[in-house]
Amino acid sequence: MSMAGAAETTMIRHRTVEANGIAMHVAESGEEASQRVVVFLHGFPELWYSWRHQMVSLAARGYRCVAPDLRGYGATAAPADVASYSAFHVVGDVMALLDALGLGKVFLVGHDWGAIIAWYLCLFRPDRVTALVNTSVAFMRHIYIRSDAGASAVKPIDYFKRLYGPTYYICRFQVRIVLPCI
């Protein structure tokens, strides 16, 4: 491991936090007392690790950085019931994590699936977000606010299949494959 890699490893702390009824793995860097907090939400199929460079850099500038493994990813619990992965559940996880860590308003950074969660968090709880930075996923009202969209509302997977085709990575992972026991 390089010296830079060793420094990054020592600057990031790990713990498990009980939040919203599940055990969440959280990576943190920076001073816990800092009032400037950035929460990073990873994409699919990523983990907290995607944010390691940004965490170290911002921690060096006085920010506290928090990057959980989201529900069903990495070292965070993965409930078996598909219904346990609604927007309310995943946003609830982030809100419960903020509460468990004693955090008020935060800077929120999301990528890919994490960006979608970040959009929902801003819609559901704008009082907890100081600012939002999302990469790769724009706000799509007809997907995120389906009750107001009426006939134009679409399910996200149907939208992605229509726009990008069935081989788009998110669509490909929707197929359940049952392997025989050997």
C-alpha angles and dihedrals in degrees: 000000000000122000089251090052091049091050091051092051093052093047095056119074125200132206142150119244127192106233131163092348097308137089110249125197110221131190115202138183135176131040115322090217093060114117090205104084128176119194115199120203115196129219134234124318092004138100138211085285090078089072099046096110094046091047094053093045095049093043088057087056095053102269125130108227126203123185118173128191098243125235110300095012133106115323095350119103118270111208111212096224112090088211088067091074102067122132088257091056098047094043088045088055092055092045092049089048091053090050093046090052093045093243124154119183116002142186105248125210121183137178128194107320088007089057090056090051089048092053090051092047089054090049095046101035113017088157089073098050124082094180140341132224117182128180127204098356122081124200107272107191094190089060103034099042101038098158091060095043095069113183091000092062113115135182110251095238092050089049093051093046091052094045102038106014133245094294093063105122096245091049093047092056092056093075112096112219120196113202120203116248112248 
